[in-house]
């Protein structure tokens, strides 16, 4: 067991850490995140936030709730055992191959 954990919340626009949670017990990262989320004033309670997290923080129910209630979005790498099962069509835009502002 690790025996410690630290979650640091960075504001990527500012390039600064805004908050942190330090844990001295051996616990999984998602459990630390849930504990942090229950704190008053937690960064995870902000609306319309883009989260970039490690794969250890993937918890579909937690992030789906954040998306529905706060309009937040998660970016992470996929776990090797992740199974995506989507039956609904999702809107997308046509890629024309052109880039805005690109020199011709």
C-alpha positions in Angstrom: 0.0 0.0 0.0 1.1 3.5 -0.8 0.3 4.9 2.7 -0.2 8.5 1.5 -1.9 10.5 -1.3 -2.0 14.1 -2.5 -4.5 15.6 -4.9 -3.5 19.0 -6.2 -6.0 21.0 -8.2 -4.4 23.2 -10.9 -5.9 26.1 -12.8 -4.4 25.5 -16.2 -5.3 29.0 -17.4 -3.2 30.5 -14.6 -0.7 27.7 -14.3 -1.2 27.7 -10.5 -2.3 25.2 -7.9 -5.6 26.4 -6.4 -6.3 23.7 -3.8 -4.9 20.4 -2.4 -5.9 17.4 -0.4 -3.3 15.4 1.5 -4.1 11.9 2.8 -1.9 9.9 5.1 -4.0 6.7 5.0 -3.7 4.2 2.2 -6.8 4.8 0.0 -7.6 4.6 -3.7 -7.5 7.9 -5.6 -11.2 8.0 -6.5 -12.1 7.7 -2.8 -9.9 10.7 -2.0 -11.7 12.6 -4.8 -15.1 11.7 -3.5 -14.1 12.9 0.1 -12.7 16.1 -1.4 -15.9 16.7 -3.4 -18.0 16.5 -0.1 -16.0 19.4 1.4 -17.5 22.9 1.3 -15.9 25.0 -1.4 -14.4 22.1 -3.2 -13.1 22.9 -6.7 -15.1 19.9 -7.9 -18.3 21.7 -7.2 -17.7 24.5 -9.7 -20.0 24.5 -12.8 -18.9 24.2 -16.4 -15.4 23.0 -15.6 -13.0 21.0 -17.8 -11.2 18.3 -15.8 -8.0 16.7 -17.0 -7.3 13.7 -14.8 -5.3 10.5 -14.5 -7.0 7.2 -15.3 -7.0 6.4 -11.6 -9.8 8.9 -11.3 -12.2 7.3 -13.7 -15.6 6.7 -12.0 -18.4 6.8 -14.5 -21.2 7.5 -12.0 -19.2 10.3 -10.3 -18.3 12.1 -13.6 -21.8 11.5 -15.2 -23.4 13.2 -12.2 -20.9 16.1 -12.6 -21.8 16.4 -16.3 -25.6 16.3 -15.7 -25.7 18.7 -12.7 -22.8 21.0 -13.4 -22.1 20.8 -17.1 -18.5 19.7 -16.4 -16.4 17.6 -18.9 -13.7 15.0 -18.2 -10.6 14.3 -20.3 -8.5 11.3 -19.5 -6.8 8.3 -21.1 -8.8 5.2 -21.4 -8.2 2.2 -19.0 -7.3 -1.0 -20.8 -10.5 -2.7 -19.4 -12.8 0.2 -20.3 -15.8 -0.9 -22.4 -17.6 1.8 -24.3 -21.2 0.8 -25.1 -23.0 3.5 -26.9 -26.3 3.0 -28.7 -27.3 6.6 -29.3 -26.2 8.7 -32.2 -24.1 11.6 -31.2 -23.9 14.8 -33.2 -20.6 15.7 -34.8 -19.3 18.2 -37.3 -17.8 17.4 -40.7 -14.0 17.7 -40.7 -13.2 19.7 -43.8 -9.5 19.4 -43.4 -9.1 23.2 -43.2 -7.8 25.0 -40.2 -8.7 28.5 -39.1 -6.0 31.0 -39.7 -3.8 28.5 -41.5 -1.6 29.9 -44.2 -2.5 28.8 -47.7 
